[in-house]
Amino acid sequence: MTNLLRVDELQIELITARGVIRAVDGVSFSIDAGETVTIIGESGSGKSTTAMGLLGLLPDDLAVLSGAVRFKDCDILGQKKALAKVRGRHIALIPQDPMTALSPVHTIGSQLREAVRHSGITGKSKETARAVELLEQVRIQNPAGQLGKYPHQLSGGMLQRVLIACSLASGPELIVADEPTSALDVTVQASILDLLLELQERTGVGMLVITHDLGVARLMSDRIYVMKDGRFVENGGAEDLVLHPRSAYTKKLLDAVPRLGDFTTTVGAST
């Protein structure tokens, strides 16, 4: 199996008024073609910082201290030219919140066409045709009719599908999905996860998924890395890790997952 991404001993520092904090403390993992690896942890654990660090998208108060990130045979950590060649083309990002990731003053069509141009397709008619094709791939009804709409005219679920369509524009080999369902209603989350799984099966794209939801991790992943305070405390195959957790922190995450029996008991006690 082809290795797509390899991260070795990545360290990222957060600069604060009180000093420097190690936000990511020497994490290592790899992703093969067609594989989904998930990093799971609480808010502030360092999971999104890890993803943004390897993509070169950290804010000014965060900086990579050391480590190595290789995409296939290319060293991309801190290498601006090398990263520019793969980011947005071979590696795509699905951001966390579609309401902030999409420009409110530009139409869906103009933003999709921009992603298409970045992939190398030029000419308005070709760009539009490809934009419609992408919306069809993410199962948006009447795709041509959606191009002239603005983000506020679409539901959260549809906007998330637009972001997924943007990420697919260049035919990437790896997609980084940062909390892809956290901004959505529970009823919409399942359809987005099903869509991502369907697209992966059809295209063979590898995925790095960032989430705080162990249910999402179990459904999506081949392997799971559990993160706490910037470090991995446990990792393993998805089913094995969920059924036989070794770390106390992983057990805590499992205990936090709502169970139907708990809900029923609570309701019964209050009536």
Backbone as CSV, one residue per row, in Angstrom:
resi,resn,N_x,N_y,N_z,CA_x,CA_y,CA_z,C_x,C_y,C_z
1,MET,0.840,-1.200,0.000,0.000,0.000,0.000,0.878,1.253,0.000
2,THR,0.510,2.259,-0.796,1.303,3.471,-0.938,1.153,4.377,0.278
3,ASN,2.295,4.781,0.833,2.273,5.720,1.945,2.114,7.143,1.415
4,LEU,1.070,7.840,1.873,0.822,9.204,1.424,1.505,10.226,2.313
5,LEU,1.280,10.108,3.610,1.757,11.128,4.546,2.477,10.460,5.707
6,ARG,3.599,11.034,6.073,4.321,10.557,7.255,4.729,11.752,8.100
7,VAL,4.317,11.743,9.352,4.638,12.806,10.307,5.516,12.208,11.397
8,ASP,6.682,12.819,11.634,7.623,12.316,12.628,7.969,13.399,13.645
9,GLU,7.664,13.110,14.906,8.079,13.944,16.039,7.743,15.428,15.838
10,LEU,6.518,15.694,15.418,6.088,17.074,15.201,5.892,17.787,16.538
11,GLN,6.530,18.947,16.676,6.383,19.769,17.874,5.971,21.183,17.465
12,ILE,4.931,21.680,18.109,4.415,23.027,17.816,4.276,23.789,19.127
13,GLU,4.734,25.032,19.130,4.684,25.864,20.335,3.655,26.975,20.198
14,LEU,2.987,27.252,21.313,2.040,28.352,21.407,2.676,29.470,22.224
15,ILE,2.733,30.664,21.646,3.330,31.812,22.316,2.233,32.620,22.993
16,THR,2.309,32.751,24.320,1.319,33.484,25.089,1.987,34.591,25.893
17,ALA,1.162,35.434,26.515,1.693,36.515,27.347,2.453,35.966,28.549
18,ARG,2.124,34.766,28.957,2.776,34.150,30.113,3.973,33.278,29.741
19,GLY,4.246,33.163,28.464,5.375,32.347,28.040,5.007,31.409,26.916
20,VAL,5.840,30.408,26.693,5.671,29.462,25.590,5.106,28.144,26.115
21,ILE,4.091,27.636,25.430,3.448,26.373,25.785,3.630,25.392,24.646
22,ARG,3.956,24.143,24.959,4.083,23.111,23.936,2.687,22.619,23.566
23,ALA,2.156,23.100,22.434,0.799,22.745,22.009,0.725,21.348,21.406
24,VAL,1.768,20.965,20.689,1.876,19.621,20.119,3.266,19.120,20.476
25,ASP,3.329,17.958,21.129,4.577,17.539,21.771,5.098,16.218,21.206
26,GLY,5.667,16.294,19.998,6.358,15.147,19.436,5.473,14.026,18.933
27,VAL,4.469,14.344,18.104,3.553,13.308,17.618,4.046,12.744,16.290
28,SER,3.790,11.462,16.092,4.175,10.764,14.864,3.025,9.880,14.397
29,PHE,2.749,9.887,13.091,1.734,8.997,12.516,1.912,8.975,11.005
30,SER,1.228,8.067,10.354,1.292,7.976,8.900,-0.085,7.637,8.350
31,ILE,-0.287,7.932,7.064,-1.548,7.636,6.380,-1.224,7.021,5.029
32,ASP,-1.837,5.885,4.737,-1.663,5.234,3.450,-2.785,5.616,2.492
33,ALA,-2.582,5.372,1.233,-3.599,5.642,0.220,-4.873,4.875,0.548
34,GLY,-6.010,5.564,0.492,-7.295,4.930,0.747,-7.603,4.694,2.212
35,GLU,-6.724,5.103,3.100,-6.898,4.866,4.531,-7.435,6.113,5.220
36,THR,-8.217,5.907,6.277,-8.674,7.018,7.112,-8.051,6.891,8.494
37,VAL,-7.311,7.917,8.868,-6.722,8.020,10.203,-7.410,9.175,10.913
38,THR,-7.833,8.934,12.143,-8.536,9.965,12.910,-7.746,10.328,14.157
39,ILE,-7.646,11.633,14.409,-7.099,12.128,15.671,-8.271,12.645,16.488
40,ILE,-8.435,12.083,17.679,-9.570,12.444,18.521,-9.076,12.966,19.863
41,GLY,-9.801,13.934,20.408,-9.464,14.480,21.713,-10.397,15.616,22.061
42,GLU,-10.298,16.076,23.294,-11.121,17.189,23.737,-10.675,18.487,23.079
43,SER,-11.497,19.521,23.191,-11.120,20.851,22.720,-9.855,21.297,23.428
44,GLY,-8.884,21.780,22.667,-7.629,22.224,23.246,-6.580,21.145,23.379
45,SER,-6.882,19.943,22.905,-5.931,18.832,23.040,-4.767,18.932,22.058
46,GLY,-4.942,19.711,20.985,-3.884,19.881,19.996,-4.155,19.198,18.666
47,LYS,-5.336,18.617,18.520,-5.615,17.835,17.309,-5.716,18.720,16.059
48,SER,-6.468,19.806,16.119,-6.570,20.699,14.957,-5.257,21.424,14.711
49,THR,-4.538,21.762,15.784,-3.229,22.403,15.641,-2.272,21.491,14.889
50,THR,-2.334,20.193,15.161,-1.513,19.229,14.436,-1.815,19.276,12.944
51,ALA,-3.101,19.253,12.597,-3.498,19.264,11.187,-3.085,20.551,10.498
52,MET,-3.320,21.700,11.153,-2.970,22.974,10.545,-1.455,23.154,10.456
53,GLY,-0.737,22.555,11.400,0.716,22.643,11.370,1.314,21.944,10.167
54,LEU,0.831,20.754,9.863,1.399,20.030,8.721,0.979,20.651,7.393
55,LEU,-0.122,21.427,7.416,-0.572,22.114,6.201,0.016,23.519,6.062
56,GLY,0.761,23.965,7.072,1.329,25.311,7.027,0.301,26.403,7.189
57,LEU,-0.761,26.132,7.976,-1.863,27.085,8.134,-2.029,27.545,9.588
58,LEU,-0.946,27.572,10.333,-1.017,27.987,11.732,-1.159,29.506,11.859
59,PRO,-1.906,29.976,12.873,-1.963,31.420,13.140,-0.623,31.916,13.679
60,ASP,-0.492,33.235,13.819,0.794,33.831,14.168,1.298,33.441,15.556
61,ASP,0.389,33.086,16.476,0.839,32.755,17.827,1.254,31.294,17.981
62,LEU,1.236,30.546,16.888,1.676,29.151,16.898,2.799,28.971,15.886
63,ALA,3.796,28.169,16.260,4.931,27.959,15.364,5.445,26.534,15.489
64,VAL,5.836,25.947,14.340,6.439,24.615,14.352,7.854,24.729,14.893
65,LEU,8.145,23.947,15.933,9.469,23.959,16.543,10.395,22.959,15.868
66,SER,9.894,21.742,15.642,10.730,20.712,15.022,9.861,19.578,14.513
67,GLY,10.496,18.637,13.844,9.786,17.490,13.317,9.950,17.369,11.820
68,ALA,9.270,16.404,11.231,9.331,16.186,9.792,7.953,15.779,9.285
69,VAL,7.577,16.315,8.142,6.331,15.951,7.477,6.648,15.684,6.015
70,ARG,6.347,14.474,5.568,6.598,14.123,4.179,5.295,13.686,3.516
71,PHE,5.016,14.291,2.361,3.907,13.838,1.528,4.507,13.045,0.382
72,LYS,4.258,11.721,0.391,4.920,10.813,-0.543,6.435,10.978,-0.378
73,ASP,7.149,11.458,-1.380,8.603,11.603,-1.246,9.033,13.049,-1.046
74,CYS,8.072,13.920,-0.750,8.364,15.353,-0.685,8.305,15.869,0.750
75,ASP,9.381,16.515,1.196,9.428,17.140,2.514,8.665,18.462,2.436
76,ILE,7.571,18.594,3.179,6.739,19.795,3.064,6.724,20.656,4.322
77,LEU,7.311,20.199,5.410,7.255,20.979,6.640,8.192,22.184,6.549
78,GLY,7.590,23.371,6.550,8.385,24.596,6.476,8.938,24.893,5.098
79,GLN,8.634,24.057,4.125,9.108,24.260,2.757,7.995,24.913,1.939
80,LYS,7.990,26.226,1.850,6.873,26.961,1.266,6.608,26.577,-0.187
81,LYS,7.646,26.453,-0.988,7.454,26.123,-2.394,6.916,24.707,-2.555
82,ALA,7.488,23.772,-1.793,7.043,22.384,-1.879,5.605,22.251,-1.395
83,LEU,5.280,22.956,-0.310,3.928,22.898,0.236,2.924,23.518,-0.727
84,ALA,3.329,24.616,-1.390,2.431,25.282,-2.338,2.076,24.365,-3.507
85,LYS,2.978,23.455,-3.850,2.716,22.549,-4.966,1.702,21.466,-4.633
86,VAL,1.634,21.086,-3.341,0.747,19.973,-2.976,-0.540,20.438,-2.288
87,ARG,-0.481,21.538,-1.525,-1.663,21.980,-0.785,-2.702,22.554,-1.748
88,GLY,-3.932,22.057,-1.623,-4.995,22.495,-2.516,-5.051,21.708,-3.811
89,ARG,-3.999,20.960,-4.102,-3.985,20.109,-5.294,-3.975,18.639,-4.886
90,HIS,-2.875,18.219,-4.270,-2.760,16.824,-3.842,-3.300,16.613,-2.428
91,ILE,-3.217,17.656,-1.600,-3.789,17.625,-0.252,-4.849,18.707,-0.161
92,ALA,-6.076,18.327,0.205,-7.172,19.291,0.303,-7.682,19.356,1.742
93,LEU,-8.282,20.482,2.074,-8.803,20.715,3.425,-10.304,20.929,3.383
94,ILE,-11.017,20.225,4.279,-12.419,20.529,4.540,-12.449,21.250,5.885
95,PRO,-12.675,22.566,5.898,-12.639,23.327,7.153,-13.802,22.965,8.072
96,GLN,-13.701,23.459,9.307,-14.633,23.066,10.353,-16.016,23.681,10.203
97,ASP,-16.093,24.963,9.887,-17.379,25.666,9.897,-17.650,26.277,8.529
98,PRO,-18.614,25.755,7.786,-18.874,26.289,6.441,-19.349,27.733,6.442
99,MET,-19.959,28.180,7.530,-20.460,29.558,7.582,-19.323,30.574,7.633
100,THR,-18.165,30.168,8.138,-17.011,31.073,8.164,-16.003,30.743,7.069
101,ALA,-16.008,29.510,6.586,-15.043,29.110,5.555,-15.406,29.664,4.185
102,LEU,-16.697,29.875,3.939,-17.149,30.415,2.660,-17.382,31.917,2.767
103,SER,-17.032,32.636,1.727,-17.231,34.086,1.716,-18.723,34.411,1.598
104,PRO,-19.257,35.258,2.494,-20.687,35.583,2.440,-21.062,36.524,1.295
105,VAL,-20.049,37.176,0.675,-20.340,38.172,-0.367,-20.075,37.636,-1.768
106,HIS,-19.739,36.377,-1.882,-19.539,35.764,-3.197,-20.470,34.567,-3.345
107,THR,-20.911,34.338,-4.559,-21.839,33.236,-4.803,-21.121,31.884,-4.655
108,ILE,-21.938,30.853,-4.486,-21.405,29.499,-4.432,-20.644,29.193,-5.720
109,GLY,-21.196,29.613,-6.840,-20.562,29.348,-8.128,-19.197,29.985,-8.256
110,SER,-19.078,31.250,-7.831,-17.788,31.933,-7.966,-16.729,31.275,-7.093
111,GLN,-17.125,30.796,-5.922,-16.160,30.162,-5.034,-15.768,28.770,-5.528
112,LEU,-16.716,28.056,-6.097,-16.392,26.757,-6.679,-15.521,26.911,-7.926
113,ARG,-15.827,27.908,-8.744,-15.025,28.126,-9.951,-13.582,28.493,-9.600
114,GLU,-13.410,29.223,-8.499,-12.056,29.557,-8.060,-11.275,28.288,-7.706
115,ALA,-11.945,27.356,-7.000,-11.300,26.080,-6.669,-10.975,25.288,-7.927
116,VAL,-11.862,25.350,-8.904,-11.642,24.640,-10.168,-10.454,25.246,-10.916
117,ARG,-10.363,26.586,-10.954,-9.227,27.243,-11.617,-7.912,26.839,-10.972
118,HIS,-7.932,26.699,-9.646,-6.724,26.322,-8.916,-6.258,24.925,-9.325
119,SER,-7.189,24.114,-9.809,-6.837,22.754,-10.234,-6.256,22.726,-11.644
120,GLY,-6.335,23.865,-12.351,-5.755,23.942,-13.687,-6.760,24.070,-14.811
121,ILE,-8.047,23.992,-14.507,-9.084,24.153,-15.529,-9.412,25.634,-15.666
122,THR,-9.350,26.174,-16.877,-9.634,27.592,-17.097,-10.660,27.762,-18.215
123,GLY,-11.271,28.934,-18.236,-12.345,29.216,-19.181,-13.677,29.079,-18.470
124,LYS,-14.503,30.120,-18.527,-15.711,30.158,-17.705,-16.634,28.971,-17.948
125,SER,-16.822,28.580,-19.201,-17.749,27.478,-19.481,-17.231,26.163,-18.904
126,LYS,-15.917,25.920,-19.020,-15.325,24.700,-18.471,-15.376,24.723,-16.943
127,GLU,-15.087,25.900,-16.361,-15.123,26.038,-14.905,-16.530,25.780,-14.378
128,THR,-17.529,26.344,-15.069,-18.917,26.163,-14.640,-19.344,24.710,-14.760
129,ALA,-18.981,24.074,-15.865,-19.336,22.668,-16.068,-18.728,21.792,-14.974
130,ARG,-17.474,22.075,-14.618,-16.816,21.298,-13.571,-17.452,21.576,-12.206
131,ALA,-17.850,22.828,-11.959,-18.509,23.175,-10.698,-19.827,22.423,-10.547
132,VAL,-20.597,22.339,-11.612,-21.861,21.592,-11.595,-21.594,20.115,-11.342
133,GLU,-20.577,19.586,-12.000,-20.211,18.179,-11.825,-19.843,17.886,-10.364
134,LEU,-19.110,18.798,-9.738,-18.702,18.618,-8.344,-19.906,18.626,-7.409
135,LEU,-20.856,19.535,-7.665,-22.067,19.576,-6.839,-22.893,18.311,-7.022
136,GLU,-22.884,17.761,-8.219,-23.576,16.492,-8.445,-22.911,15.369,-7.645
137,GLN,-21.581,15.395,-7.590,-20.847,14.357,-6.861,-21.180,14.351,-5.376
138,VAL,-21.449,15.553,-4.820,-21.772,15.622,-3.391,-23.282,15.610,-3.151
139,ARG,-24.013,15.223,-4.187,-25.450,14.973,-4.099,-26.270,16.212,-3.718
140,ILE,-25.962,17.335,-4.334,-26.783,18.536,-4.188,-27.756,18.589,-5.358
141,GLN,-29.040,18.688,-5.052,-30.064,18.721,-6.089,-30.028,20.045,-6.844
142,ASN,-30.391,19.982,-8.129,-30.397,21.148,-9.000,-29.074,21.915,-8.893
143,PRO,-27.947,21.264,-9.161,-26.642,21.893,-8.951,-26.440,23.189,-9.731
144,ALA,-26.896,23.224,-10.989,-26.722,24.441,-11.779,-27.474,25.613,-11.153
145,GLY,-28.629,25.319,-10.560,-29.423,26.375,-9.937,-28.833,26.896,-8.643
146,GLN,-27.925,26.128,-8.029,-27.323,26.564,-6.761,-26.140,27.503,-6.966
147,LEU,-25.572,27.527,-8.164,-24.352,28.299,-8.396,-24.534,29.792,-8.168
148,GLY,-25.730,30.311,-8.444,-25.956,31.745,-8.295,-26.353,32.168,-6.892
149,LYS,-26.462,31.218,-5.989,-26.894,31.537,-4.623,-25.707,31.914,-3.743
150,TYR,-26.035,32.641,-2.671,-25.029,33.021,-1.679,-25.112,32.055,-0.491
151,PRO,-24.026,31.940,0.280,-24.022,30.973,1.380,-25.215,31.069,2.328
152,HIS,-25.691,32.283,2.612,-26.798,32.410,3.568,-28.105,31.833,3.031
153,GLN,-28.146,31.546,1.734,-29.356,30.998,1.132,-29.400,29.471,1.176
154,LEU,-28.334,28.848,1.667,-28.262,27.392,1.743,-28.215,26.936,3.191
155,SER,-28.670,25.712,3.435,-28.632,25.150,4.780,-27.202,24.779,5.159
156,GLY,-26.988,24.513,6.455,-25.665,24.125,6.917,-25.165,22.853,6.263
157,GLY,-26.071,21.877,6.092,-25.688,20.634,5.454,-25.284,20.826,4.004
158,MET,-26.014,21.676,3.286,-25.670,21.951,1.893,-24.340,22.691,1.790
159,LEU,-24.096,23.626,2.721,-22.832,24.348,2.710,-21.653,23.414,2.966
160,GLN,-21.854,22.438,3.868,-20.787,21.477,4.116,-20.509,20.656,2.859
161,ARG,-21.547,20.343,2.117,-21.372,19.621,0.852,-20.622,20.487,-0.170
162,VAL,-20.871,21.795,-0.143,-20.137,22.713,-1.030,-18.652,22.701,-0.681
163,LEU,-18.336,22.718,0.623,-16.933,22.661,1.033,-16.280,21.356,0.591
164,ILE,-17.018,20.259,0.697,-16.492,18.974,0.238,-16.267,19.017,-1.273
165,ALA,-17.206,19.634,-2.006,-17.051,19.777,-3.454,-15.798,20.584,-3.791
166,CYS,-15.552,21.658,-3.033,-14.346,22.473,-3.250,-13.091,21.642,-3.024
167,SER,-13.130,20.796,-2.000,-11.950,19.984,-1.692,-11.678,18.946,-2.778
168,LEU,-12.712,18.534,-3.502,-12.568,17.515,-4.545,-12.167,18.098,-5.899
169,ALA,-12.146,19.417,-6.009,-11.972,20.063,-7.311,-10.704,19.628,-8.031
170,SER,-9.617,19.423,-7.294,-8.341,19.098,-7.932,-8.050,17.605,-7.947
171,GLY,-9.019,16.774,-7.500,-8.782,15.338,-7.443,-7.674,14.980,-6.478
172,PRO,-7.761,15.403,-5.207,-6.668,15.208,-4.247,-6.437,13.737,-3.905
173,GLU,-5.239,13.459,-3.417,-4.915,12.121,-2.928,-5.162,11.999,-1.431
174,LEU,-5.188,13.154,-0.746,-5.395,13.178,0.701,-6.304,14.350,1.058
175,ILE,-7.307,14.066,1.898,-8.194,15.117,2.401,-8.033,15.208,3.913
176,VAL,-7.834,16.427,4.405,-7.822,16.690,5.844,-9.188,17.272,6.201
177,ALA,-9.948,16.550,7.003,-11.301,16.971,7.395,-11.273,17.384,8.862
178,ASP,-11.349,18.680,9.104,-11.251,19.219,10.458,-12.651,19.364,11.047
179,GLU,-13.026,18.455,11.934,-14.357,18.460,12.560,-15.447,18.637,11.487
180,PRO,-15.545,17.715,10.530,-16.422,17.928,9.377,-17.914,17.960,9.687
181,THR,-18.324,17.543,10.891,-19.760,17.550,11.208,-20.092,18.331,12.477
182,SER,-19.115,18.973,13.097,-19.358,19.591,14.407,-20.314,20.771,14.343
183,ALA,-20.398,21.437,13.182,-21.266,22.608,13.070,-22.664,22.249,12.566
184,LEU,-22.955,20.949,12.460,-24.211,20.503,11.852,-25.152,19.892,12.876
185,ASP,-26.447,19.930,12.565,-27.431,19.231,13.387,-27.172,17.736,13.328
186,VAL,-27.560,17.051,14.388,-27.337,15.606,14.474,-27.962,14.880,13.289
187,THR,-29.135,15.340,12.862,-29.839,14.670,11.774,-29.106,14.792,10.439
188,VAL,-28.243,15.819,10.311,-27.514,16.045,9.064,-26.146,15.360,9.097
189,GLN,-25.603,15.165,10.296,-24.256,14.625,10.428,-24.093,13.280,9.735
190,ALA,-25.048,12.385,9.927,-24.936,11.039,9.360,-24.847,11.075,7.835
191,SER,-25.619,11.949,7.202,-25.606,12.007,5.739,-24.261,12.524,5.228
192,ILE,-23.632,13.451,5.964,-22.323,13.964,5.553,-21.256,12.881,5.719
193,LEU,-21.319,12.145,6.817,-20.358,11.062,7.022,-20.519,9.979,5.963
194,ASP,-21.767,9.641,5.633,-22.024,8.658,4.570,-21.445,9.139,3.245
195,LEU,-21.588,10.434,2.978,-21.066,11.007,1.743,-19.542,10.884,1.685
196,LEU,-18.870,11.211,2.789,-17.407,11.111,2.820,-16.948,9.667,2.603
197,LEU,-17.635,8.723,3.233,-17.287,7.315,3.059,-17.514,6.865,1.614
198,GLU,-18.602,7.327,1.023,-18.916,6.977,-0.375,-17.856,7.534,-1.316
199,LEU,-17.466,8.809,-1.086,-16.462,9.437,-1.948,-15.114,8.739,-1.814
200,GLN,-14.785,8.341,-0.597,-13.514,7.641,-0.395,-13.506,6.293,-1.106
201,GLU,-14.615,5.585,-1.016,-14.713,4.280,-1.682,-14.607,4.428,-3.191
202,ARG,-15.184,5.514,-3.711,-15.193,5.716,-5.160,-13.859,6.234,-5.694
203,THR,-13.194,7.102,-4.922,-11.983,7.755,-5.430,-10.690,7.181,-4.866
204,GLY,-10.757,6.465,-3.722,-9.554,5.939,-3.106,-8.730,6.980,-2.380
205,VAL,-9.314,8.134,-2.082,-8.603,9.209,-1.398,-8.307,8.816,0.052
206,GLY,-7.137,9.196,0.556,-6.826,9.024,1.968,-7.419,10.172,2.765
207,MET,-7.671,9.938,4.057,-8.272,10.988,4.885,-7.598,11.071,6.244
208,LEU,-7.398,12.309,6.690,-7.054,12.598,8.072,-8.251,13.324,8.663
209,VAL,-8.915,12.693,9.620,-10.122,13.262,10.224,-9.787,13.755,11.630
210,ILE,-10.203,14.975,11.925,-10.041,15.563,13.254,-11.419,15.647,13.890
211,THR,-11.583,15.075,15.075,-12.894,15.093,15.719,-12.761,14.936,17.230
212,HIS,-13.812,15.343,17.934,-13.907,15.089,19.378,-14.930,13.993,19.650
213,ASP,-15.532,13.478,18.577,-16.647,12.547,18.679,-16.172,11.124,18.408
214,LEU,-16.177,10.287,19.427,-15.700,8.915,19.274,-16.604,8.097,18.358
215,GLY,-17.893,8.448,18.307,-18.800,7.771,17.388,-18.413,8.025,15.942
216,VAL,-18.061,9.275,15.625,-17.592,9.623,14.284,-16.300,8.882,13.972
217,ALA,-15.389,8.877,14.952,-14.097,8.212,14.756,-14.279,6.722,14.469
218,ARG,-15.144,6.080,15.206,-15.354,4.639,15.030,-15.947,4.342,13.665
219,LEU,-16.882,5.171,13.218,-17.534,4.949,11.934,-16.586,5.177,10.761
220,MET,-15.742,6.215,10.864,-14.955,6.664,9.726,-13.603,5.983,9.596
221,SER,-13.024,5.508,10.705,-11.585,5.285,10.753,-11.142,3.857,10.501
222,ASP,-9.931,3.752,9.943,-9.175,2.509,9.987,-8.330,2.480,11.257
223,ARG,-7.716,3.637,11.584,-6.919,3.751,12.800,-7.264,5.045,13.529
224,ILE,-7.175,4.997,14.847,-7.486,6.155,15.685,-6.292,6.484,16.575
225,TYR,-5.990,7.782,16.660,-4.990,8.286,17.595,-5.709,9.169,18.612
226,VAL,-5.545,8.849,19.892,-6.200,9.599,20.962,-5.212,10.620,21.504
227,MET,-5.622,11.892,21.509,-4.714,12.980,21.874,-5.154,13.670,23.160
228,LYS,-4.173,13.950,24.019,-4.417,14.687,25.260,-3.200,15.550,25.556
229,ASP,-3.446,16.838,25.771,-2.375,17.776,26.118,-1.222,17.724,25.122
230,GLY,-1.564,17.636,23.838,-0.558,17.699,22.794,0.180,16.417,22.512
231,ARG,-0.196,15.314,23.179,0.483,14.042,22.974,-0.529,12.952,22.646
232,PHE,-0.078,11.922,21.941,-0.901,10.741,21.725,-0.773,9.828,22.947
233,VAL,-1.911,9.509,23.550,-1.890,8.630,24.720,-2.214,7.189,24.353
234,GLU,-2.758,6.995,23.149,-3.112,5.654,22.705,-3.417,5.685,21.220
235,ASN,-3.145,4.602,20.525,-3.563,4.491,19.130,-3.761,3.024,18.789
236,GLY,-4.547,2.787,17.726,-4.791,1.415,17.308,-5.891,1.355,16.276
237,GLY,-6.213,0.151,15.833,-7.335,-0.046,14.926,-8.623,0.441,15.567
238,ALA,-9.529,0.967,14.760,-10.721,1.632,15.289,-11.544,0.731,16.205
239,GLU,-11.904,-0.445,15.730,-12.751,-1.330,16.534,-12.043,-1.804,17.796
240,ASP,-10.769,-2.167,17.656,-10.022,-2.665,18.808,-9.878,-1.586,19.877
241,LEU,-9.610,-0.352,19.436,-9.426,0.732,20.403,-10.725,1.038,21.144
242,VAL,-11.843,1.024,20.426,-13.128,1.324,21.057,-13.566,0.197,21.987
243,LEU,-13.346,-1.041,21.569,-13.812,-2.181,22.367,-12.858,-2.538,23.504
244,HIS,-11.559,-2.230,23.308,-10.571,-2.610,24.318,-9.615,-1.450,24.599
245,PRO,-10.134,-0.341,25.111,-9.269,0.806,25.389,-8.286,0.501,26.523
246,ARG,-7.066,1.010,26.384,-6.056,0.798,27.415,-5.851,2.043,28.280
247,SER,-5.945,3.201,27.666,-5.695,4.446,28.393,-6.921,4.872,29.205
248,ALA,-6.687,5.408,30.381,-7.784,5.927,31.213,-8.488,7.077,30.510
249,TYR,-7.739,7.859,29.741,-8.336,8.991,29.029,-9.274,8.502,27.924
250,THR,-8.875,7.448,27.204,-9.751,6.875,26.178,-11.031,6.354,26.810
251,LYS,-10.911,5.696,27.949,-12.092,5.202,28.660,-12.999,6.361,29.061
252,LYS,-12.399,7.480,29.433,-13.179,8.666,29.790,-13.953,9.184,28.582
253,LEU,-13.308,9.196,27.424,-13.989,9.623,26.196,-15.141,8.682,25.859
254,LEU,-14.927,7.391,26.050,-15.983,6.410,25.794,-17.153,6.601,26.751
255,ASP,-16.861,6.885,28.004,-17.915,7.089,29.003,-18.747,8.332,28.702
256,ALA,-18.153,9.281,27.963,-18.854,10.526,27.643,-19.812,10.385,26.471
257,VAL,-19.732,9.257,25.742,-20.636,9.035,24.606,-22.031,8.715,25.133
258,PRO,-23.062,9.504,24.730,-24.427,9.235,25.210,-24.908,7.854,24.807
259,ARG,-25.636,7.206,25.695,-26.201,5.884,25.420,-27.711,5.948,25.544
260,LEU,-28.399,5.216,24.675,-29.856,5.232,24.682,-30.397,4.793,26.037
261,GLY,-29.777,3.794,26.651,-30.235,3.313,27.949,-30.146,4.375,29.015
262,ASP,-29.031,5.170,28.988,-28.878,6.253,29.954,-29.979,7.283,29.783
263,PHE,-30.291,7.604,28.513,-31.320,8.607,28.241,-32.686,8.101,28.712
264,THR,-32.961,6.827,28.426,-34.238,6.262,28.810,-34.399,6.254,30.333
265,THR,-33.325,5.890,31.031,-33.367,5.863,32.478,-33.635,7.247,33.043
266,THR,-32.948,8.241,32.437,-33.124,9.616,32.903,-34.543,10.096,32.698
267,VAL,-35.063,9.844,31.504,-36.430,10.255,31.211,-37.421,9.557,32.162
268,GLY,-37.226,8.258,32.353,-38.136,7.503,33.219,-38.108,8.015,34.648
269,ALA,-36.938,8.448,35.125,-36.837,8.932,36.504,-37.504,10.273,36.680
270,SER,-37.632,11.039,35.572,-38.166,12.395,35.719,-39.654,12.462,35.467
271,THR,-40.260,11.348,35.025,-41.695,11.403,34.711,-42.535,10.808,35.812
